[in-house]
Structure formats: C-alpha cells, structure tokens
Amino acid sequence: MAHSKQLKGVIPALLIPFREDGSVDHGLLEKQVEYLVSKGVQGIFINGSTGESAYVSTEEKAEIVKTVARVARGKTALCAACIQPSTEQTIRELKVMERLEPDFIVAVTPYYFKVDQAVILEHYRTIASHSSVPVIAYDIPSCTHNKIHLETILRIAEIPNIVGIKDSSGDFITFCRALGRPVKAGFSWIQGDDYLDAPSFLMGAQGIVTGTGNVWIDPYLELYRAIQAGDRKSALECQTRINALCEVFQTVGGRVIPGIKAAAYLLGRSHRWMRQRSMTLSEEEIAKVKAVLVGLALL
C-alpha cells in the first residue's frame, strides 16, 4: 500500500497523566503534548508502553488520540499503538484508531502465550492486510515474551504495508545486523532503548522512540541535529546527557515508567499516579527523582 511519510527523527512515547482515581487528565495531557510539539519532535508515539496502554481501554485510547490530534495534527506524525494480545483484538482496536486518521498504526507481537516465529509473521501479515494506515512493527520482548528473530524481522520488512520496526529488545547486535540488510525503500529502523540512541543513529537508524524524553526532550533533538550534521562528537555528548537523564528511573531501582512520570509531575506536566496505583512512587522515591532533576538544572 502506498504511503507518503517515512517515520524518522525523535518520537517521544507519550506518558498519560492519570488522576488518583485512575481517570485521564486531558488538560495535563494537552500540556505535555504542547511541550513536545513546541520543541519540534518529528512524531508522537501514542498509547504505547510509556502510556501504560495495557491498562487502558480501547475507548479511553481513542479519546487520548483525539486529544493528541487536537494539539499536534499537522505539526508532527501521529503513531497510534494498538497493544493487544491477539491478532483479532489488535485488528478490532486498529479499526477504531483508523477512524481517527493517525499517520501510522503500531502493533506488538502476540503476547501472554508463547508463540513461534511463523505465528508472529502471520500476525503482522494479517494486521497489514486489514489496515488502511501504514503499520509499524514493535518488538518489546520484555513485555510480550515473544522476541522477533532477525530472519522474521527481514520477512516482516517485505510486507507491503509495513513501513518500519521499533526495536525495544535491547538486542543491539541483532538491530545492527538488520540495519545492514537490504529492505524496501522507505522502511524505517527505529530504536526504542534510550541508552542506544546515538549508537543506533550512527549505525544508520532513521529514528528513535523515547519514553524518558517526556521529561526533557532537548538532548534527543540536539542528538538528531548532530547526526544530521555529521557531528559524531556532539552526538556522543548528547548521549551522555541522555544517560544522565535516565537516572530518573535508575535512582528508583530501574522502575522506568514510574520514574518518568514522577519527573514529569515535578515539572508540572503530569500527575504522579500510575494507572495501577500501587506502582506509583512513594514521596521518598520522588525525592530521589527530584535530586536527579536538580542535578541536571531542570529544577
């Protein structure tokens, strides 16, 4: 299926501000999207892992996409993730998202049950054939427990309506091996691990998806500009700043999304609450996150 856009550059994986009662605060959501769009991001990844989407209904996801589109449509690419455990459930959610006219649909592998590579390949073929919107595959085996192997990635890349893959596997060797293989024109290799952003760009990736960029997007955008300018030294310096920013979750035992959310809360662009409320950081833990932000001169 023909498509006119290639996903590239810096694509923050949007956090969702939940109130203490679990409802979405669309006012704060608009504030967060306005922050990212005003900085010039190349896309927004909506209803992904950072958005806690496994705990969010399809109806709520649709309202989130509407809010994001109200602020960002025409200013940056909108990527609507459909995080569902089976092919059929993904397609049902996809059909809801299609009506909201995102630029891309994103789909993970099947999850909960262990599946083989043939099932993963057929999953993406079926989704692509049912979507009027270009599809991006999403490899996140830490959540799905079904990793996409190299040969399967390359076969997925041949499917006409699949236009890229977001790699959140942390397997940089396989990512680099895939980058070196020929694929169809316009296919995007997207890195989803903040610690691998500069190395991935230097190896030829087209873009990055960042959760931690919700807190402070500047070093990611500076990294992309350095890559475009061929300035390797500046790119690596940006990666060092990104690594320092990642301490917002490392300082609380590697609890990534709670740490990101707490940091955005301290900056006035989110609530502290996780959708699964017991996952929310304590006051003592939030103080540790605050110390990281102070050290970075963000507070």
Phi, psi and omega in degrees: 000134182291146175213153188254349185244142169249127179288131183201169174083215186256120184235096178293138173274107194292130170283157177242120179284114176257138172286171182300330179277002177093354180282154180280131175268095185290335175295313177292326177300315177301319180298318179293317179295318178300319177302311184292316181294321181296336180276345176095034178294154183272348179192168172228129181263110190254137176065036174266202182296318179296334176276007177056036193292340177295342181253012186240135181287161177300321180296318178294321178299320179298318178295324177296315179298319179300317179296314179299316181296325180299325181270322196246348184300134181085349180255335181200162180286137180253123182245111182262114180275140175244092184265096181222153188280346182227164179300312184296318179294322177298316181295320178299316179291322178303318182295328175291316182292324179307320183294341180268359173058053171289165177281330181217151169252142179239138180221135174277173172292166168304151178217178189084295175273145174289133179230159179269177186294329178296322178293318178298315180297315180293324176305311182287325176299317182292314179300314181299322182288339181264354186257133172274356183248141177304142187250140173245126175284152186224113182258107181221072187296340176298335179256322184270336184064019176228093181285144175271120181283162185306308183296327177291320176304314183292329177285323175298321180296341178277344183292126190307318186267009175258123193244005178176173175222134171263120183256105174248029182279337187076002181270084186291332178297310179296321179301315180293320177298320179293319180301332182276357182264147178288135175223173183295153180300140177088358179284133184254131171261118187239125179272135182247010179247117185305326182289347183249014186297300181298314177303322181292315177300317181295334177274354175114006177298150180273335185198174177225145170248125184236130171277319184292338177298345172303328183282310185209103187274343187306311183295333178289316179292323176295323175299313181297320178294322178296319178297315179298328180274356182072024184263086184297319182300313179294324179299316180290327175295321176296320178297324177298320177292321177297317178301320179295321178296325181296350174295345177298334174254332178295326182292346178244038173077026178075020178277090196298299187292317175302322179293316178299315183295319179297320179295316178295325175299315180296334179267003174084018183240014177198169163269166179281343195284135168275155178298317170276095197302328182293348177276352182295142179291148175284170177300321179297319179290321178297326177297325177294319177297318180301320180298325177294315180296321177296319179297333178268004181063031176267346175231000000 
